[in-house]
Amino acid sequence: MSQEYPLEKIRNIGIIAHIDAGKTTTSERILFYTGLSHKIGEVHEGAAVMDWMEQERERGITITSAATTCFWTTSYRNNDENYKYKINVIDTPGHIDFTAEVQRSLRVLDGAVVVFDGVAGVEPQSETVWRQADKYLVPRLCFVNKLDRMGADFDNDLNMIKERLTPNAVALTIPVGKEANFEGVIDLIRMKKVNFEGQLGEKLVLSDIPEDMKEISQKRRDELIEKIATEDDSLMERYLNGDTNFTEEELRASLRKSVIDYKIVPVLCGSAFKNKGVQLMLDAVVDFLPSPLDVKPVEGDNLKGETIVRKADEKEPFSALVFKIATDPYVGTLSFFRVYSGRLTKGSYLLNSNKNSQERIGRILRMFSSKREDIDDIEAGDIAATVGLKNTKTGDTLCDPDHPIVLENISFPDPVIWLKVEPKTKSDQDKMGEALKKLSDEDPTFQIKTDEETNDTIIGGMGELHLDILIDRMKREFNVELNSGKPQVAYRETINGTAEAEGKYIRQSGGKGQYGHVWLRVEPLERGKGFEFVSQIKGGVIPQEFISSVEKGSKEATDKGILANYPMSDLRVTLYDGSFHDVDSSDFAFKIAASMAFQDAAKKAQPAILEPIMKLEVTTPENFLGDVIGDINSKRGRIEKMDERMGLRIVDSLVPLSEMFGYATNLRSFTEGRGTFSMEFHSYQEVPKNIAEDIISKRKPTAKE
C-alpha cells in the first residue's frame, strides 16, 4: 500500500500546558472541527473524549497522554482536498506529577502547541513544559486561550511569553473585544477580521477590520513582518529598501522556515470553550509546524556502538521508538510507537534492539483516543500502537532484525516521594504484584521496591496526587484493595569533601583465589550531576577488563548511603591506583574491592543528607497574604518573589517537600477556601544539621553501623 498521506502532509504534534489552561478543551475542539467527533465533550461535564479514564473525568484533569489521529484542510483553502493533512495529536497532562507523560510525548513529536490561560499567562508548569520542549528542540506555536474570561489580557500574556520563555514570540492573531465581549480575531497575515459563527463556531466569516482596530492591527502586522523579514535574507533586502508588500504565500513560506528553525514562535489567540480561534490554530499547525521531512533524520547506534542515521523514508530499514505502554481493558497491553524510517506490515517480526529479543507485530492500530482502528501497515513519520508485545518497555527501539539500530532512550526523573503499601486481603496479595508490575510498565516514574529489613512493598512517584491516582487505579482497574502508610520523602546522601581510600579483597581457599586491589578518590559534584566515574590508570596497573568492574562496584555502593542508607549522588569516583594478580584477579574481586574503598572514602568525605526542594506558587487574596507568608516561613520556605495578578497576590517560594504534606487542606483552611497553589520539583539541597540528625536517628534500626 502506498503512503495514504505523503510525509510532507503529516504533522505529529503535542498539546502541552500548565494545568487548567484549557488544553483538553482545545483538544476536544480539534476533534470536533476535524470531524472526528460529532458533539463536543466538555471537561467540566466529565465528557471529554481525550480524558477517557474514570479518574480524569471525575477530577477534570488529564492524567495520561491520549493519542489521536485527525485530518484537516486549511480553512482558507475552501476545503480543497489537495490541502488536506493528517495530524497525529497527543494531549498531555498539565499536572507536574505526570511530567513523564509530557517528556515521553515530546521525545517523539515534531511540533507542539503550547496553551496558555488568557488570565494567568505564563504559569510555573508552562515554564516546565517549555524547558522540556527546548530539551528536545521541538518547534512550537502558542495559543492564548480563555480570552472570554474576566481579567483576560492577550497583551499581558504575550509580554509574559516574551519575557519568561522566548524573545522570539510574535502575534499572528489578535483578539477583537475583551472578556465577555470577545467576539473574534484579526488575522495579521490576511489582515481580515475573522468571526466564528454557527452554533459551534464552525463557520468562519471574514470581514474588514473595524475602524477602531486598524491602527493596532497595522502596528502588530508591522511587528510580524519585521520579525519574518529579519530571519529571511531574500525578504530582508526588500524590507530594508522599504518594500513591505509581501504576498500571503511569501509570508507563510518564510514564517514556516523560521518556526521550524525555532527562530520565531507564532502566538495565536481565542477561546476554545466559546469555539473561537481553534480553526486558525489548526491552520497554523499545518502551515508552520514541521512534517517528518522537516526535522533532522534520527540517529542511533548499531550493535557495534557506531552512529548510524535513519531518514524518514519508507525505503530505509524499519526503525521505531516505543514511547508509551498502556493497559487497555479490551485488548490488553498497548504499545504506542513512532516510526522513524521504513515500513511495517502486520504479521512482521521485529528486533527489540535494547533487549536483543524478537517481537511479532500481530496488529497495528490507528488510535482515536480510547477507540482504535485496525490498519494493515504503517510507514515512516507516523504514530500508531500495537498489542501483545512481550518484552518491550517505554524507550525501547523496534527495528528490522537485519539492520539493527538502538535509538536514544527517554530519560525520566527519579521519584521524590515513597509510600508503604500492603494488600488488605489474601486475594489482594495475589493480584497486587501483577497490578504493580503493569502500572510500572506503563509509567517509568512509578517505581516499586522491597524494604530488605521489613519485606514491605514501597512504591515511589512524583507526588501525592501521582500515588493517590495509582492506588485508585489499582482498585478500579485491577480490583486490588490496598492499605497505605504515610508518605515518605525520597532523601539522598552526598559528600562535601574529598577523600581517598584503599580497597583490597583477597581470598584464598585451596584452588583459584580472589584478588582485587584499588585506590579510589571521591569528591563532590554540583547538585543534579549524579554519579561520575573516572579512570586514571596508566601502564596496565589494572587491566582494562577490570576497570568496568571497579565502576560497577562503585556505582552499586552508592545505592546505600553512609549516614542513613539513602542513595548517594552528586559525586565523582576516581580510580587512580591498585594492583592485580595474573591468576586470581576477577570481575567479582574488583567489584568488592571498589565497594569497600568507596565506603571507606565516603565516610571520610563529610557525608551529608539532601532533601527534595519544591518550587511552590501560591495564589491568594490580599487579606490572607500575611498568613500565607508566615506559613511558608514556618515550613523552612524561602520566598523568591511576589507578584500581583487580577487583584490576587502570587507568592513564589522554595519549600522542602517534607513540609508540604497535607498543604492543600491547610491552605484552604486559612484562606477560607480561596487560596490555590501549584508545586513542582526544583532541586535537591542539603538538610540543616538538626533535621539531618533527626532523619538519621529515625533510620538507625536499619542504617549501617
C-alpha positions in Angstrom: 0.0 0.0 0.0 1.4 3.4 -0.9 1.6 6.2 1.7 -2.0 7.4 2.1 -0.7 10.8 3.1 2.7 11.9 1.8 5.2 12.7 4.5 5.0 16.4 3.8 1.3 16.3 4.8 1.8 14.6 8.2 2.1 16.6 11.4 3.0 14.9 14.7 2.1 17.4 17.4 1.5 17.6 21.2 -0.8 19.9 23.1 1.1 21.0 26.3 0.4 23.5 29.0 0.1 24.3 32.7 -2.8 22.5 34.5 -6.2 24.3 33.8 -5.0 26.3 30.8 -7.8 24.6 28.7 -5.6 22.1 26.9 -8.1 19.2 26.9 -10.9 21.6 25.9 -8.7 22.8 23.0 -8.1 19.1 22.0 -11.8 18.4 22.1 -12.4 21.3 19.7 -9.7 19.9 17.4 -11.6 16.5 17.3 -14.9 18.3 16.5 -13.6 20.6 13.8 -11.7 17.8 12.1 -14.8 15.7 12.0 -13.6 13.0 14.5 -16.4 13.7 17.0 -19.9 14.9 16.2 -20.6 16.5 19.5 -18.2 18.4 21.8 -17.3 16.7 25.0 -16.7 19.2 27.9 -14.1 18.6 30.7 -16.3 20.2 33.3 -19.2 17.8 32.4 -16.9 14.8 32.6 -17.5 14.0 28.9 -14.2 14.9 27.2 -13.2 12.3 24.6 -9.4 12.8 25.2 -9.9 12.3 29.0 -11.2 8.7 28.8 -10.1 7.4 32.2 -12.7 7.5 35.0 -10.3 9.4 37.3 -9.8 12.0 34.6 -13.5 12.6 34.2 -14.1 12.8 37.9 -11.3 15.2 38.7 -11.4 17.2 35.5 -7.7 16.8 34.8 -5.6 14.9 32.3 -3.6 12.0 33.8 -2.4 10.1 30.8 -1.4 11.4 27.4 -4.1 10.4 24.8 -3.1 9.9 21.2 -5.5 10.5 18.3 -5.3 10.9 14.5 -7.3 13.5 12.7 -7.5 15.2 9.3 -7.6 18.9 8.4 -7.9 21.1 5.4 -6.7 24.6 6.0 -9.7 26.9 6.4 -8.5 29.5 3.8 -8.2 26.8 1.1 -12.0 26.3 0.8 -11.9 22.6 1.6 -9.6 21.8 -1.3 -8.6 18.2 -0.9 -5.1 18.9 -2.2 -4.5 20.7 1.1 -5.8 18.0 3.4 -3.3 17.0 6.2 -3.1 14.1 8.6 -2.4 15.3 12.2 -1.4 12.9 15.0 -2.3 14.8 18.2 -1.1 13.9 21.7 -3.0 15.7 24.5 -0.6 15.6 27.5 -1.3 16.2 31.2 -0.6 19.6 32.8 -0.1 18.5 36.4 3.6 18.2 37.4 3.0 14.8 39.0 2.5 13.4 35.4 5.6 15.1 33.9 6.7 11.7 32.4 3.7 11.8 30.1 4.9 15.2 28.7 8.5 14.1 28.4 7.9 10.9 26.5 5.4 12.6 24.2 7.9 15.4 23.3 10.6 12.9 22.6 8.6 11.6 19.6 6.8 14.7 18.4 7.9 17.1 15.6 6.0 20.1 16.9 3.9 21.4 19.8 1.1 23.8 20.6 1.6 25.4 24.0 -1.7 26.6 25.5 -1.8 29.5 28.0 -4.6 30.7 30.2 -5.6 34.2 29.0 -5.9 35.4 32.6 -3.0 33.7 34.4 -0.5 33.9 31.5 2.8 32.0 31.9 2.4 29.8 35.0 5.1 27.5 36.7 4.2 24.4 34.7 4.1 26.5 31.5 7.8 27.2 32.1 8.5 23.5 32.9 6.9 22.1 29.7 8.6 24.9 27.7 12.0 23.8 29.0 11.1 20.2 28.2 10.3 21.2 24.6 13.6 23.1 24.5 15.4 20.0 25.6 14.1 18.0 22.6 14.4 21.1 20.2 10.6 20.9 19.4 9.4 23.8 17.2 6.2 25.3 18.7 3.4 27.8 18.5 1.4 29.4 21.3 -2.4 29.5 21.7 -3.6 32.1 24.3 -6.9 30.6 25.5 -9.8 31.7 27.7 -9.9 35.2 26.3 -13.7 35.4 27.1 -12.9 35.2 30.9 -13.0 38.2 33.2 -9.4 39.6 33.6 -8.2 38.0 30.3 -5.5 40.1 28.7 -3.8 39.0 25.5 -1.1 41.7 25.5 -0.1 40.7 29.1 0.2 37.0 28.1 2.2 37.9 25.0 4.6 40.1 27.1 5.0 37.3 29.7 5.8 34.7 26.9 8.5 37.1 25.6 10.0 37.9 29.0 9.9 34.4 30.6 10.0 32.0 27.7 11.3 33.4 24.4 12.0 36.8 22.9 11.1 35.2 19.5 7.4 35.2 20.2 5.2 37.3 17.8 1.5 37.7 17.4 -0.1 36.0 14.4 -3.7 36.8 15.5 -5.0 39.4 18.0 -8.4 39.5 19.8 -11.4 41.6 18.9 -13.2 42.6 22.1 -12.2 41.9 25.7 -13.6 39.4 28.3 -17.3 38.8 27.8 -17.2 41.0 24.6 -14.5 38.8 22.9 -16.1 38.2 19.5 -13.4 37.1 17.1 -9.8 37.7 16.0 -7.8 39.7 13.5 -5.7 37.5 11.2 -2.5 39.6 10.7 -1.4 37.7 7.6 -4.7 38.2 5.7 -5.4 41.5 7.5 -9.0 40.5 8.0 -11.3 40.2 10.9 -12.4 36.5 11.5 -15.7 35.7 13.2 -16.7 32.2 14.2 -20.4 31.8 13.5 -22.9 28.9 13.6 -24.0 27.1 16.8 -20.5 25.7 17.5 -18.3 28.4 15.8 -17.8 26.1 12.8 -18.4 28.7 10.2 -15.6 31.2 9.6 -16.7 34.6 8.3 -14.1 37.2 7.1 -14.8 40.9 7.1 -12.9 44.2 7.1 -11.0 45.2 10.2 -13.1 47.6 12.4 -12.1 51.2 12.2 -11.1 51.3 15.9 -8.7 48.4 15.5 -7.0 49.4 12.2 -4.1 51.2 14.0 -3.3 48.4 16.4 -3.7 45.8 13.7 -1.3 47.6 11.4 1.2 48.0 14.3 1.1 44.3 15.1 1.3 43.4 11.4 4.4 45.6 11.0 6.0 43.8 14.0 5.2 40.4 12.4 6.6 41.4 9.0 9.8 42.9 10.6 10.3 39.6 12.6 9.8 37.5 9.5 12.0 39.6 7.2 14.8 39.7 9.9 15.1 35.9 9.6 14.9 35.7 5.8 17.7 37.1 3.7 15.6 37.4 0.5 12.8 39.3 2.2 15.3 41.4 4.3 16.8 43.1 1.3 13.3 44.2 0.1 12.3 45.2 3.6 15.3 47.4 4.0 14.5 49.0 0.7 11.1 50.0 2.0 9.1 47.2 0.3 6.8 45.5 2.8 4.2 44.5 0.2 4.8 40.7 0.7 2.2 38.2 -0.6 0.4 35.9 1.8 2.3 32.9 0.3 5.7 34.6 0.8 4.9 35.4 4.4 3.7 31.8 5.1 6.6 30.2 3.4 9.2 32.3 5.2 7.4 32.1 8.6 7.3 28.3 8.2 11.1 28.1 7.8 11.7 30.3 10.8 9.3 28.4 13.0 10.9 25.1 12.1 14.4 26.6 12.8 13.0 27.8 16.1 13.8 31.4 15.3 10.1 32.6 15.5 7.3 31.4 17.8 3.9 32.5 16.5 1.2 33.4 19.1 -2.5 32.9 18.3 -5.5 33.6 20.5 -9.0 32.5 21.1 -11.4 30.8 23.5 -11.7 27.0 22.9 -14.7 26.8 25.3 -16.5 29.5 23.3 -15.5 27.9 20.0 -13.3 30.8 18.8 -9.9 30.6 17.3 -9.2 26.9 17.2 -9.5 26.5 13.4 -6.9 29.2 12.8 -4.6 27.4 15.3 -5.1 24.2 13.2 -4.2 26.2 10.1 -1.0 27.3 11.8 -0.2 23.7 12.7 -0.2 22.6 9.1 1.2 25.9 7.8 4.1 26.3 10.2 4.9 23.2 12.3 7.3 20.7 10.7 6.4 17.5 8.8 8.6 14.4 9.4 10.7 15.5 6.4 11.5 18.9 8.0 13.2 17.5 11.1 16.7 16.0 11.3 16.9 12.4 10.4 17.1 10.3 13.6 20.4 9.0 14.8 21.2 5.8 16.7 23.9 3.2 17.3 24.3 -0.1 15.6 25.2 -3.0 17.9 28.9 -2.2 17.5 28.4 1.3 19.0 28.8 3.1 15.7 26.5 6.0 15.0 24.1 5.5 12.1 21.4 7.7 10.6 17.8 6.7 9.5 15.9 9.1 7.2 12.1 9.5 7.2 11.7 7.2 4.1 9.8 4.0 3.6 12.7 2.6 1.6 15.0 2.8 4.6 15.3 -0.2 7.1 12.5 0.0 9.7 13.1 1.7 13.0 10.6 2.9 15.6 10.7 4.1 19.3 8.1 2.9 21.8 7.2 5.9 23.8 4.2 4.7 25.9 2.8 1.5 27.3 -0.9 1.5 28.3 -3.2 -1.2 29.7 -6.4 -1.3 27.7 -9.4 -3.2 29.3 -10.4 -4.6 25.9 -7.2 -5.5 24.1 -4.6 -5.8 26.8 -1.2 -4.1 26.7 -1.0 -1.3 24.1 2.5 -0.2 23.0 2.5 3.2 21.3 5.4 3.8 18.8 6.7 6.5 16.5 8.0 5.2 13.1 11.2 7.0 12.1 12.1 5.0 9.0 10.9 2.2 6.8 7.5 0.5 6.6 5.9 -2.1 8.9 3.2 -4.7 7.8 1.2 -6.5 10.4 2.4 -10.1 11.0 6.1 -8.9 10.7 8.8 -9.9 13.1 10.9 -7.1 14.6 14.0 -6.9 16.8 13.8 -5.1 20.1 17.4 -3.9 20.0 17.5 -2.9 23.6 16.6 -6.3 24.8 18.0 -8.3 21.8 14.7 -10.1 21.6 12.3 -10.7 18.8 8.7 -9.4 18.8 5.8 -10.2 16.4 3.5 -7.4 15.3 0.1 -9.1 15.2 -2.0 -6.0 14.9 -1.3 -2.3 14.0 -3.8 0.1 15.5 -4.6 3.7 14.5 -5.7 5.4 17.8 -8.6 7.8 18.2 -8.1 8.5 22.0 -9.6 5.4 23.7 -11.0 4.0 20.4 -9.0 2.2 17.7 -9.0 1.1 14.1 -7.0 -1.8 12.7 -4.7 -0.9 9.8 -2.6 -3.2 7.6 0.7 -1.2 7.6 2.4 2.0 8.7 5.2 4.0 7.3 8.0 6.4 8.3 6.8 9.6 10.0 3.6 8.1 11.5 2.4 7.1 15.0 0.4 4.0 15.9 0.0 1.3 18.5 0.3 -2.4 18.7 -0.8 -5.1 21.2 0.8 -8.1 22.8 4.5 -7.2 22.8 6.1 -9.4 25.4 9.5 -7.8 26.4 9.1 -4.2 25.2 9.1 -1.2 27.5 8.9 2.5 27.2 12.0 3.9 25.4 12.8 0.6 23.6 13.7 0.6 19.9 11.9 -1.8 17.5 13.8 -2.3 14.2 14.5 -4.5 11.2 16.3 -7.6 12.5 18.7 -7.5 9.5 19.6 -3.8 10.2 19.7 -3.3 14.0 19.7 0.2 15.5 19.3 1.5 19.1 17.7 4.9 19.2 18.4 7.3 22.1 16.3 6.3 25.1 14.0 8.5 27.0 15.3 9.6 30.5 12.8 10.1 33.3 13.2 11.8 36.7 13.5 9.7 39.9 10.6 9.6 42.4 10.6 12.2 45.1 8.1 10.5 47.4 7.7 6.9 48.7 4.7 5.1 50.3 4.5 1.8 52.0 1.5 -0.3 50.7 0.1 -3.7 51.7 -2.8 -5.8 50.4 -6.0 -5.7 52.5 -6.8 -9.5 52.0 -5.0 -12.7 50.9 -6.7 -12.5 47.4 -5.4 -8.9 47.1 -1.9 -10.2 47.9 -2.0 -12.5 44.9 -3.2 -9.7 42.5 -1.1 -6.9 43.9 2.3 -7.9 42.3 0.8 -8.3 38.8 -1.1 -4.9 39.1 2.0 -3.1 40.3 4.1 -4.5 37.5 1.6 -3.5 34.8 1.4 0.1 36.2 5.2 0.4 36.5 5.5 -0.8 32.9 3.1 2.0 31.9 4.7 4.7 34.0 8.5 4.9 34.2 8.3 7.4 37.1 6.4 4.9 39.2 8.9 2.6 40.9 8.5 -0.4 43.2 11.0 -1.7 45.7 11.1 -4.0 48.7 12.4 -2.9 52.1 15.2 -5.5 52.8 14.7 -5.3 56.5 10.9 -5.5 56.8 10.0 -7.0 53.5 7.4 -4.2 53.0 6.5 -3.1 49.5 7.3 0.5 48.9 6.0 2.5 45.9 7.6 5.7 44.6 6.3 8.5 42.4 6.4 12.2 41.6 3.9 13.5 44.2 1.0 12.7 46.5 -1.6 13.0 43.6 0.5 10.7 41.4 0.5 7.9 44.0 -3.1 8.6 45.0 -4.2 8.1 41.4 -2.1 4.9 41.0 -3.7 3.4 44.2 -7.1 4.4 42.9 -6.3 2.7 39.6 -5.2 -0.5 41.4 -8.7 -0.6 43.0 -10.7 0.2 39.9 -8.8 -1.5 37.1 -7.3 -4.4 38.9 -9.7 -4.9 41.8 -6.9 -4.7 44.3 -7.6 -3.1 47.7 -4.5 -1.6 49.5 -3.7 -0.1 52.8 -1.1 2.6 52.6 1.3 4.2 55.1 2.3 7.8 55.5 4.2 9.3 52.5 8.0 9.3 52.9 10.4 11.8 51.3 13.0 10.4 48.9 16.1 11.8 50.7 19.5 11.3 49.2 23.0 11.4 50.5 26.1 13.1 49.2 29.6 14.2 50.2 31.0 17.7 50.8 34.7 16.8 50.9 37.4 14.9 49.1 38.9 11.7 50.5 40.9 8.6 49.4 40.8 5.0 50.5 42.2 1.6 49.6 40.0 -1.4 48.9 41.7 -4.9 49.0 39.7 -8.1 48.5 41.9 -11.2 48.8 40.6 -14.7 49.4 42.5 -18.0 49.2 40.8 -21.3 49.6 42.8 -24.1 48.1 42.3 -23.7 44.4 41.9 -20.4 42.5 41.7 -17.5 44.8 40.2 -14.0 44.5 42.3 -10.8 44.3 41.2 -7.3 43.7 43.0 -4.1 44.9 42.1 -0.5 44.2 42.8 3.0 45.4 39.8 5.4 44.9 39.3 9.1 45.4 35.8 10.6 46.0 34.9 14.2 45.5 31.7 16.2 45.4 30.0 17.4 42.2 27.5 20.2 41.8 23.8 19.4 42.6 22.0 17.4 40.0 25.1 15.9 38.3 24.5 12.4 39.7 27.4 9.9 39.6 30.6 10.2 37.6 33.4 7.6 37.3 37.0 8.5 36.1 39.9 6.1 35.5 43.4 7.5 35.8 45.0 4.1 35.5 48.1 4.1 33.2 50.5 1.4 32.1 48.3 -1.5 32.8 48.5 -1.3 36.6 45.0 -2.7 36.5 44.0 -4.4 33.2 41.3 -2.7 31.2 38.8 -5.5 31.6 38.6 -5.0 35.4 38.2 -1.2 35.3 34.5 -1.5 34.3 34.1 -3.8 37.3 35.5 -1.1 39.6 33.0 1.3 38.1 30.1 -1.1 38.7 31.2 -1.8 42.2 31.5 1.9 43.0 28.1 2.7 41.4 26.4 -0.2 43.3 27.9 1.1 46.5 26.1 4.4 46.0 22.7 2.6 46.4 23.1 2.7 50.2 24.5 5.8 51.8 26.8 6.1 54.8 24.5 8.0 57.1 21.0 6.6 56.7 21.0 4.1 53.9 19.7 6.6 51.3 21.1 6.5 47.8 24.1 8.7 47.2 24.5 11.1 44.3 26.4 14.2 43.0 29.9 12.8 43.4 32.8 11.7 41.3 34.8 8.5 41.9 38.3 8.4 40.5 40.3 5.1 40.2 44.0 6.2 40.4 45.9 3.1 41.6 45.8 -0.5 42.5 47.2 -3.9 41.6 46.1 -7.3 40.2 47.1 -10.9 40.2 47.7 -12.8 37.0 45.6 -15.8 38.1 43.4 -14.8 41.0 42.0 -11.4 39.8 38.4 -11.4 38.7 35.5 -9.1 37.9 33.9 -10.1 41.2 37.0 -9.4 43.3 37.4 -5.9 41.8 33.7 -5.1 42.3 34.0 -6.0 46.0 37.3 -4.1 46.4 35.8 -1.0 44.8 32.7 -1.2 47.1 35.0 -1.4 50.2 37.2 1.5 49.1 34.2 3.7 48.2 32.5 3.2 51.6 35.7 4.0 53.5 36.4 7.1 51.4 32.8 8.3 51.6 32.8 8.1 55.4 35.9 10.4 55.5 34.5 12.9 52.9 32.0 14.8 55.1 28.8 12.9 54.1 25.6 14.9 54.2 21.8 14.3 53.6 20.0 16.0 50.8 16.2 16.7 50.6 13.9 17.5 47.6 13.0 21.2 47.5 9.8 22.1 45.7 9.0 25.3 43.7 5.7 26.5 45.2 3.4 29.1 43.7 0.5 30.2 45.9 -2.3 32.5 44.7 -4.2 34.2 47.5 -6.5 37.2 48.1 -4.6 40.2 49.5 -6.1 39.9 53.0 -4.6 36.4 53.5 -1.1 37.3 52.2 0.4 37.6 55.7 -0.9 34.1 56.7 0.4 32.6 53.5 3.9 34.1 54.0 4.0 33.2 57.7 3.0 29.6 56.9 5.7 29.3 54.2 8.4 30.7 56.6 7.3 28.2 59.3 7.9 25.4 56.7 11.6 26.4 56.2 10.5 28.0 53.0 12.3 30.8 51.2 10.2 33.5 49.4 11.6 34.1 45.9 9.3 36.8 44.6 5.8 38.2 44.9 3.5 39.5 42.1 0.0 40.8 41.7 -2.5 39.4 39.1 -6.1 40.4 38.8 -6.3 41.7 42.4 -4.8 38.5 43.8 -1.3 38.1 45.2 1.1 35.5 43.8 3.8 34.2 46.1 6.7 32.2 44.6 8.9 30.2 47.1 11.1 27.2 47.6 10.0 24.8 50.3 11.2 21.4 51.4 8.9 18.6 50.3 8.9 17.1 53.8 7.0 20.2 55.0 4.4 20.1 52.3 2.3 17.0 53.0 -1.4 18.0 53.5 -0.7 21.5 52.4 -3.9 21.7 50.2 -6.1 21.3 53.3 -4.1 23.8 55.4 -4.2 26.4 52.6 -7.9 26.0 52.1 -8.4 26.4 55.9 -6.6 29.7 56.4 -7.7 31.3 53.1 -11.3 30.3 53.6 -11.1 28.1 50.5 -9.9 30.9 48.2 -6.2 30.2 48.0 -4.8 27.9 45.4 -1.3 26.5 44.7 0.9 24.6 42.3 4.1 22.8 43.1 6.9 21.1 41.2 10.2 19.6 42.0 13.1 22.2 41.9 16.3 20.6 43.2 18.0 18.6 45.9 19.6 20.7 48.7 21.4 19.9 51.9 19.3 19.3 55.0 20.0 21.5 58.1 22.2 19.7 60.7 19.5 19.4 63.4 17.0 17.9 60.9 19.7 15.6 59.4 20.3 14.2 62.9 16.6 13.5 63.4 16.4 11.8 60.0 19.5 9.6 60.8 18.1 8.7 64.3 14.8 7.5 62.8 16.7 5.3 60.3 19.1 3.9 62.9 17.4 0.5 63.2 18.0 -0.2 59.5 21.1 2.0 58.9 24.6 0.6 58.9 26.7 0.9 62.0 
